[in-house]
């Protein structure tokens, strides 16, 4: 299992806010309370996939994705 801190260290472009949004949307499923989240290998694979897919997009698309995630997390 991987902690949130370890996840953020490995994926330097990723922030805690990104992870919290992905968890809120059901894309990641950590185990434990917020302050001690642990992620299984399938979640780490999802992070890699999401991070690569988003990073491959042009800046305008990345900004649109970020805005959409922000709107969705406010519902």
Buried (B, 14 or more C-beta within 10 A) or exposed (E): EBBBEEBBEEBEEBEEEBBBBBBBEEBBEBEEEEEEBBBBEEBBEBBEEBBEEBEEEEEEEEEEBBEEBEEEBEE
